[in-house]
Amino acid sequence: MSKTLVIGCGGVAQVVIRKMASHPEIFPEILIASRTVSKVDALIADIQNTVATAEGNTDVGVSVNAAIKGRLPALGSAQVDADNVDELITLMKSYEPFLCVNVALPYQDLTIMDACLACGVHYLDTANYEPRDEAHFEYSWQWAYRERFEAAGLCAVLGCGFDPGVTGVFSAYALKHYFDTIEYIDILDCNGGDHGYPFATNFNPEINIREVSARGSYWEDGHWVHTAPMEIKRVYDFDGVGEKDCYLLHHEEIESLALNIPGIKRIRFFMTFGQSYLTHLKCLENVGMTSIEPIDFGGQKIIPIEFLKAVLPDPATLGPRTKGKTNIGCIFKGFKDNKPVSYYIYNICDHEECYKEVKSQAISYTTGVPAMIGAMLMTKGIWNKPGVYNVEEFDPDPFMDELNKNGLPWIETFDPKFID
């Protein structure tokens, strides 16, 4: 019987766990490990109570255990410091999982991969590694594990969220079905939601702010082109959302797609931001609150961005407040049978519908559902071969089918409006 270890219990992790719990036939046993085990226990209790009180299980005399029997996986909790390889190894040796789903912090990717190698456990994450002391992220650190995972007969799937993740699957799907050569890819990430706060981030504030305040970059003609932060702005009319300002950012899937999509000439990534968000962010930057450099405060060292994270709203609490929709997808230009082809594939996700289903806003939902699907395909042996891979290196069709079945249906058009 397959066991799955999930590390992390933030907003994305909670979506992953709730969606896994809806597939006990695939994930019969799940252990959730976090630094704060009380958060895990509260999540497990909520999942169990939700199922027990669902229609048909509302009798006062029916216990939670009786009501959920056969309807949920066996859910367990554990405490672990994901920065500590020895703790991770002890946990994995004790539990003996088939797969570890890493939805902790990107800083912890390498320690978790080290523990998986030591214990013979397959690995999946949603975001690539970045050092804690440097606002810089790339795949080179994790790609360096390729030979070790291959020699161990283990599979590691990197970046299995939405972007990165589904955007890579979209690219592989487009290449497989509609193109002989893809020359241009624009990835568009639009959040048209409103949580009602003057300033809050929709996922981990520390990671979000580091990402959007970094220099932009895109891949063109075999090399990186760098820009100032938020230097390139476009306006795009998103289906289901409307016109939004979007800005060119550096994003990790550009790096892997440039390697894995033959004949590519240019890849860009755009994300939408409202003016209020940008004004607040600029103010925080100006007063030093987004810095990752330690400062002395009250006789101890603190990192300003970590302090800022502590005072901002927890993204996991935004679900009941957030209204509106997201629209995330890819526009492709290339050739099929020597004829030009244009293709746009995207998903629209409703914040309020996500909350009704899994008590989360759509940003966490669109990241957590693909991670569950990737874990499902690995567990089934459909996506599982020794080595370290990005999602576009697998057959996209099974993943695309599961997107439609699990809450992220996709829309396609061959007459898209281009970003320029």
PERAQUI-V189028 format. One record per residue. RES is the residue in one letter. PSI is psi in whole degrees, -180 to 180 (999 if undefined). NEAR is the number of other ideal C-beta (glycine too) atoms within 12 Angstrom. D_CENTER is the distance of its C-alpha to the mean C-alpha in whole Angstrom. Layout:
# PERAQUI-V189028
res=RES psi=PSI near=NEAR d_center=D_CENTER
res=RES psi=PSI near=NEAR d_center=D_CENTER
This chain:
# PERAQUI-V189028
res=M psi=127 near=16 d_center=27
res=S psi=134 near=28 d_center=23
res=K psi=142 near=32 d_center=22
res=T psi=132 near=46 d_center=18
res=L psi=124 near=46 d_center=17
res=V psi=125 near=51 d_center=14
res=I psi=118 near=51 d_center=14
res=G psi=151 near=43 d_center=13
res=C psi=33 near=42 d_center=13
res=G psi=-163 near=42 d_center=12
res=G psi=-47 near=44 d_center=11
res=V psi=-45 near=46 d_center=7
res=A psi=-40 near=44 d_center=9
res=Q psi=-34 near=43 d_center=12
res=V psi=-46 near=49 d_center=11
res=V psi=-47 near=49 d_center=10
res=I psi=-44 near=49 d_center=13
res=R psi=-40 near=42 d_center=15
res=K psi=-38 near=45 d_center=14
res=M psi=-41 near=45 d_center=15
res=A psi=-21 near=35 d_center=18
res=S psi=-3 near=29 d_center=19
res=H psi=64 near=29 d_center=20
res=P psi=-21 near=25 d_center=22
res=E psi=-24 near=17 d_center=24
res=I psi=-39 near=31 d_center=21
res=F psi=77 near=37 d_center=20
res=P psi=-25 near=23 d_center=23
res=E psi=126 near=26 d_center=22
res=I psi=127 near=45 d_center=19
res=L psi=127 near=37 d_center=20
res=I psi=121 near=47 d_center=17
res=A psi=135 near=42 d_center=18
res=S psi=161 near=34 d_center=18
res=R psi=-33 near=26 d_center=20
res=T psi=93 near=24 d_center=21
res=V psi=-24 near=21 d_center=22
res=S psi=-33 near=15 d_center=24
res=K psi=-40 near=25 d_center=20
res=V psi=-47 near=31 d_center=19
res=D psi=-39 near=21 d_center=23
res=A psi=-39 near=21 d_center=23
res=L psi=-46 near=37 d_center=20
res=I psi=-44 near=33 d_center=21
res=A psi=-39 near=19 d_center=24
res=D psi=-42 near=24 d_center=23
res=I psi=-47 near=36 d_center=21
res=Q psi=-42 near=30 d_center=25
res=N psi=-36 near=22 d_center=27
res=T psi=-45 near=25 d_center=25
res=V psi=-42 near=30 d_center=26
res=A psi=-30 near=25 d_center=29
res=T psi=8 near=19 d_center=30
res=A psi=165 near=19 d_center=29
res=E psi=130 near=10 d_center=32
res=G psi=-8 near=11 d_center=34
res=N psi=41 near=24 d_center=34
res=T psi=2 near=13 d_center=35
res=D psi=135 near=14 d_center=38
res=V psi=-34 near=9 d_center=39
res=G psi=-4 near=9 d_center=40
res=V psi=120 near=18 d_center=37
res=S psi=161 near=15 d_center=35
res=V psi=-47 near=24 d_center=32
res=N psi=-40 near=17 d_center=32
res=A psi=-40 near=15 d_center=34
res=A psi=-33 near=24 d_center=32
res=I psi=-3 near=26 d_center=29
res=K psi=124 near=17 d_center=31
res=G psi=-6 near=14 d_center=29
res=R psi=-11 near=25 d_center=27
res=L psi=157 near=34 d_center=24
res=P psi=167 near=34 d_center=23
res=A psi=117 near=27 d_center=24
res=L psi=130 near=34 d_center=22
res=G psi=163 near=27 d_center=23
res=S psi=154 near=30 d_center=22
res=A psi=153 near=31 d_center=23
res=Q psi=135 near=24 d_center=23
res=V psi=146 near=37 d_center=21
res=D psi=107 near=25 d_center=21
res=A psi=-6 near=41 d_center=18
res=D psi=-12 near=21 d_center=20
res=N psi=107 near=21 d_center=23
res=V psi=-41 near=23 d_center=23
res=D psi=-42 near=18 d_center=26
res=E psi=-41 near=25 d_center=25
res=L psi=-43 near=39 d_center=22
res=I psi=-44 near=27 d_center=24
res=T psi=-43 near=20 d_center=27
res=L psi=-47 near=37 d_center=24
res=M psi=-39 near=38 d_center=23
res=K psi=-34 near=18 d_center=27
res=S psi=-42 near=19 d_center=28
res=Y psi=-32 near=30 d_center=25
res=E psi=59 near=21 d_center=25
res=P psi=157 near=40 d_center=22
res=F psi=-40 near=33 d_center=21
res=L psi=140 near=47 d_center=17
res=C psi=121 near=50 d_center=15
res=V psi=113 near=48 d_center=11
res=N psi=105 near=52 d_center=10
res=V psi=37 near=47 d_center=8
res=A psi=-148 near=40 d_center=11
res=L psi=150 near=38 d_center=11
res=P psi=-26 near=42 d_center=11
res=Y psi=-23 near=30 d_center=14
res=Q psi=4 near=35 d_center=15
res=D psi=-46 near=43 d_center=13
res=L psi=-38 near=36 d_center=17
res=T psi=-37 near=35 d_center=19
res=I psi=-39 near=47 d_center=17
res=M psi=-40 near=43 d_center=17
res=D psi=-44 near=33 d_center=21
res=A psi=-39 near=38 d_center=21
res=C psi=-43 near=42 d_center=20
res=L psi=-42 near=32 d_center=22
res=A psi=-25 near=24 d_center=25
res=C psi=1 near=30 d_center=25
res=G psi=44 near=23 d_center=24
res=V psi=134 near=38 d_center=21
res=H psi=161 near=41 d_center=18
res=Y psi=142 near=50 d_center=14
res=L psi=140 near=51 d_center=11
res=D psi=179 near=53 d_center=8
res=T psi=-10 near=50 d_center=4
res=A psi=146 near=41 d_center=6
res=N psi=166 near=43 d_center=10
res=Y psi=142 near=36 d_center=13
res=E psi=143 near=31 d_center=15
res=P psi=147 near=20 d_center=18
res=R psi=-31 near=25 d_center=18
res=D psi=13 near=15 d_center=22
res=E psi=127 near=16 d_center=21
res=A psi=73 near=29 d_center=18
res=H psi=132 near=23 d_center=17
res=F psi=138 near=33 d_center=15
res=E psi=167 near=32 d_center=15
res=Y psi=-10 near=36 d_center=15
res=S psi=-39 near=21 d_center=19
res=W psi=-41 near=26 d_center=18
res=Q psi=-35 near=39 d_center=16
res=W psi=-25 near=30 d_center=18
res=A psi=-12 near=19 d_center=21
res=Y psi=0 near=32 d_center=21
res=R psi=-53 near=26 d_center=21
res=E psi=-37 near=15 d_center=25
res=R psi=-42 near=23 d_center=25
res=F psi=-39 near=30 d_center=22
res=E psi=-45 near=18 d_center=24
res=A psi=-32 near=14 d_center=27
res=A psi=-5 near=24 d_center=26
res=G psi=26 near=17 d_center=25
res=L psi=151 near=33 d_center=22
res=C psi=134 near=39 d_center=18
res=A psi=123 near=48 d_center=15
res=V psi=123 near=48 d_center=12
res=L psi=142 near=49 d_center=10
res=G psi=52 near=46 d_center=7
res=C psi=54 near=49 d_center=6
res=G psi=-134 near=48 d_center=3
res=F psi=-56 near=50 d_center=5
res=D psi=98 near=45 d_center=7
res=P psi=159 near=44 d_center=7
res=G psi=-96 near=49 d_center=7
res=V psi=-36 near=46 d_center=9
res=T psi=-35 near=49 d_center=11
res=G psi=-40 near=47 d_center=12
res=V psi=-43 near=47 d_center=13
res=F psi=-43 near=46 d_center=15
res=S psi=-45 near=47 d_center=17
res=A psi=-38 near=38 d_center=18
res=Y psi=-45 near=33 d_center=19
res=A psi=-45 near=41 d_center=21
res=L psi=-40 near=34 d_center=23
res=K psi=-38 near=22 d_center=24
res=H psi=-26 near=22 d_center=25
res=Y psi=-11 near=30 d_center=26
res=F psi=148 near=34 d_center=27
res=D psi=-37 near=20 d_center=29
res=T psi=130 near=24 d_center=27
res=I psi=125 near=38 d_center=25
res=E psi=-31 near=29 d_center=26
res=Y psi=134 near=36 d_center=23
res=I psi=126 near=48 d_center=20
res=D psi=123 near=44 d_center=19
res=I psi=125 near=43 d_center=15
res=L psi=123 near=43 d_center=15
res=D psi=107 near=46 d_center=13
res=C psi=125 near=41 d_center=15
res=N psi=108 near=44 d_center=15
res=G psi=18 near=35 d_center=18
res=G psi=159 near=40 d_center=18
res=D psi=118 near=24 d_center=20
res=H psi=-5 near=32 d_center=20
res=G psi=-7 near=18 d_center=23
res=Y psi=151 near=22 d_center=23
res=P psi=-38 near=16 d_center=25
res=F psi=127 near=27 d_center=22
res=A psi=155 near=35 d_center=18
res=T psi=149 near=37 d_center=15
res=N psi=-10 near=48 d_center=12
res=F psi=-178 near=44 d_center=10
res=N psi=115 near=36 d_center=11
res=P psi=-39 near=38 d_center=14
res=E psi=-47 near=33 d_center=15
res=I psi=-44 near=37 d_center=12
res=N psi=-48 near=33 d_center=12
res=I psi=-38 near=35 d_center=16
res=R psi=-39 near=39 d_center=16
res=E psi=-49 near=37 d_center=14
res=V psi=-18 near=36 d_center=16
res=S psi=-3 near=33 d_center=19
res=A psi=167 near=31 d_center=19
res=R psi=145 near=22 d_center=21
res=G psi=161 near=29 d_center=20
res=S psi=155 near=30 d_center=20
res=Y psi=164 near=35 d_center=20
res=W psi=125 near=34 d_center=22
res=E psi=129 near=21 d_center=25
res=D psi=43 near=15 d_center=28
res=G psi=10 near=13 d_center=27
res=H psi=165 near=14 d_center=26
res=W psi=138 near=20 d_center=24
res=V psi=123 near=22 d_center=25
res=H psi=147 near=18 d_center=24
res=T psi=165 near=22 d_center=25
res=A psi=156 near=17 d_center=25
res=P psi=129 near=28 d_center=22
res=M psi=23 near=30 d_center=22
res=E psi=-39 near=18 d_center=25
res=I psi=117 near=27 d_center=24
res=K psi=139 near=24 d_center=24
res=R psi=162 near=28 d_center=24
res=V psi=132 near=19 d_center=25
res=Y psi=142 near=33 d_center=23
res=D psi=105 near=21 d_center=24
res=F psi=130 near=36 d_center=21
res=D psi=129 near=28 d_center=22
res=G psi=-10 near=24 d_center=22
res=V psi=-48 near=32 d_center=21
res=G psi=-169 near=17 d_center=24
res=E psi=134 near=16 d_center=25
res=K psi=148 near=32 d_center=22
res=D psi=131 near=27 d_center=23
res=C psi=147 near=35 d_center=20
res=Y psi=142 near=38 d_center=20
res=L psi=128 near=40 d_center=19
res=L psi=161 near=37 d_center=17
res=H psi=139 near=39 d_center=16
res=H psi=147 near=43 d_center=12
res=E psi=-30 near=44 d_center=12
res=E psi=-20 near=46 d_center=12
res=I psi=-41 near=43 d_center=15
res=E psi=-46 near=32 d_center=16
res=S psi=-38 near=38 d_center=15
res=L psi=-36 near=44 d_center=17
res=A psi=-30 near=35 d_center=20
res=L psi=-35 near=24 d_center=20
res=N psi=-11 near=32 d_center=20
res=I psi=104 near=37 d_center=21
res=P psi=141 near=18 d_center=25
res=G psi=4 near=23 d_center=27
res=I psi=137 near=33 d_center=24
res=K psi=-36 near=24 d_center=26
res=R psi=139 near=32 d_center=23
res=I psi=129 near=44 d_center=20
res=R psi=158 near=40 d_center=18
res=F psi=128 near=40 d_center=16
res=F psi=140 near=42 d_center=16
res=M psi=143 near=42 d_center=15
res=T psi=144 near=39 d_center=17
res=F psi=140 near=34 d_center=19
res=G psi=160 near=27 d_center=22
res=Q psi=-34 near=16 d_center=25
res=S psi=-44 near=18 d_center=25
res=Y psi=-46 near=32 d_center=21
res=L psi=-36 near=24 d_center=23
res=T psi=-46 near=16 d_center=26
res=H psi=-44 near=26 d_center=25
res=L psi=-43 near=33 d_center=22
res=K psi=-40 near=21 d_center=26
res=C psi=-44 near=17 d_center=28
res=L psi=-39 near=29 d_center=25
res=E psi=-44 near=24 d_center=25
res=N psi=-31 near=13 d_center=29
res=V psi=8 near=14 d_center=30
res=G psi=9 near=19 d_center=28
res=M psi=-11 near=30 d_center=25
res=T psi=6 near=33 d_center=22
res=S psi=146 near=24 d_center=24
res=I psi=7 near=29 d_center=23
res=E psi=131 near=18 d_center=26
res=P psi=145 near=17 d_center=28
res=I psi=159 near=18 d_center=31
res=D psi=128 near=11 d_center=34
res=F psi=120 near=13 d_center=34
res=G psi=32 near=8 d_center=36
res=G psi=9 near=7 d_center=37
res=Q psi=162 near=10 d_center=34
res=K psi=130 near=13 d_center=31
res=I psi=155 near=21 d_center=28
res=I psi=120 near=25 d_center=25
res=P psi=-43 near=27 d_center=25
res=I psi=-29 near=34 d_center=21
res=E psi=-36 near=29 d_center=21
res=F psi=-43 near=25 d_center=24
res=L psi=-43 near=32 d_center=22
res=K psi=-39 near=29 d_center=19
res=A psi=-28 near=15 d_center=21
res=V psi=-15 near=16 d_center=23
res=L psi=159 near=31 d_center=21
res=P psi=140 near=27 d_center=19
res=D psi=124 near=27 d_center=17
res=P psi=-29 near=37 d_center=14
res=A psi=-16 near=38 d_center=14
res=T psi=-1 near=24 d_center=18
res=L psi=-18 near=36 d_center=17
res=G psi=-54 near=32 d_center=17
res=P psi=-15 near=18 d_center=20
res=R psi=-20 near=23 d_center=21
res=T psi=131 near=36 d_center=19
res=K psi=158 near=22 d_center=20
res=G psi=-168 near=33 d_center=20
res=K psi=160 near=32 d_center=17
res=T psi=157 near=42 d_center=14
res=N psi=113 near=40 d_center=15
res=I psi=132 near=49 d_center=13
res=G psi=-169 near=45 d_center=14
res=C psi=138 near=52 d_center=16
res=I psi=129 near=40 d_center=20
res=F psi=145 near=45 d_center=22
res=K psi=136 near=31 d_center=26
res=G psi=-149 near=30 d_center=28
res=F psi=145 near=21 d_center=30
res=K psi=123 near=22 d_center=31
res=D psi=41 near=11 d_center=35
res=N psi=14 near=10 d_center=36
res=K psi=140 near=13 d_center=35
res=P psi=141 near=19 d_center=32
res=V psi=137 near=27 d_center=29
res=S psi=141 near=28 d_center=27
res=Y psi=135 near=36 d_center=24
res=Y psi=127 near=34 d_center=21
res=I psi=135 near=40 d_center=18
res=Y psi=167 near=40 d_center=16
res=N psi=140 near=42 d_center=15
res=I psi=129 near=30 d_center=16
res=C psi=135 near=48 d_center=15
res=D psi=123 near=29 d_center=17
res=H psi=-45 near=36 d_center=16
res=E psi=-36 near=25 d_center=19
res=E psi=-38 near=26 d_center=19
res=C psi=-42 near=39 d_center=15
res=Y psi=-39 near=31 d_center=17
res=K psi=-37 near=17 d_center=20
res=E psi=-49 near=27 d_center=18
res=V psi=13 near=38 d_center=16
res=K psi=44 near=31 d_center=17
res=S psi=155 near=43 d_center=14
res=Q psi=170 near=47 d_center=13
res=A psi=-24 near=48 d_center=12
res=I psi=-48 near=43 d_center=9
res=S psi=-37 near=47 d_center=8
res=Y psi=-47 near=49 d_center=9
res=T psi=-18 near=51 d_center=7
res=T psi=-40 near=48 d_center=4
res=G psi=-38 near=50 d_center=6
res=V psi=-47 near=46 d_center=9
res=P psi=-35 near=50 d_center=8
res=A psi=-41 near=51 d_center=7
res=M psi=-42 near=47 d_center=10
res=I psi=-44 near=47 d_center=12
res=G psi=-43 near=53 d_center=11
res=A psi=-39 near=47 d_center=13
res=M psi=-47 near=38 d_center=15
res=L psi=-34 near=37 d_center=16
res=M psi=-44 near=38 d_center=17
res=T psi=-37 near=34 d_center=19
res=K psi=-12 near=21 d_center=21
res=G psi=7 near=17 d_center=21
res=I psi=-44 near=23 d_center=20
res=W psi=86 near=36 d_center=18
res=N psi=105 near=29 d_center=19
res=K psi=147 near=22 d_center=22
res=P psi=132 near=21 d_center=22
res=G psi=-171 near=27 d_center=21
res=V psi=125 near=39 d_center=17
res=Y psi=151 near=38 d_center=16
res=N psi=159 near=40 d_center=13
res=V psi=-30 near=45 d_center=12
res=E psi=-5 near=41 d_center=15
res=E psi=1 near=30 d_center=17
res=F psi=167 near=34 d_center=18
res=D psi=121 near=22 d_center=19
res=P psi=-21 near=36 d_center=17
res=D psi=-46 near=18 d_center=20
res=P psi=-37 near=25 d_center=19
res=F psi=-44 near=43 d_center=15
res=M psi=-39 near=32 d_center=16
res=D psi=-42 near=20 d_center=19
res=E psi=-30 near=32 d_center=16
res=L psi=-46 near=36 d_center=14
res=N psi=-32 near=18 d_center=18
res=K psi=-20 near=19 d_center=18
res=N psi=28 near=36 d_center=16
res=G psi=2 near=31 d_center=15
res=L psi=63 near=43 d_center=14
res=P psi=147 near=23 d_center=17
res=W psi=154 near=36 d_center=17
res=I psi=141 near=24 d_center=20
res=E psi=149 near=25 d_center=22
res=T psi=148 near=19 d_center=25
res=F psi=16 near=20 d_center=27
res=D psi=61 near=11 d_center=28
res=P psi=156 near=28 d_center=26
res=K psi=131 near=19 d_center=26
res=F psi=158 near=20 d_center=25
res=I psi=-30 near=34 d_center=24
res=D psi=999 near=18 d_center=27
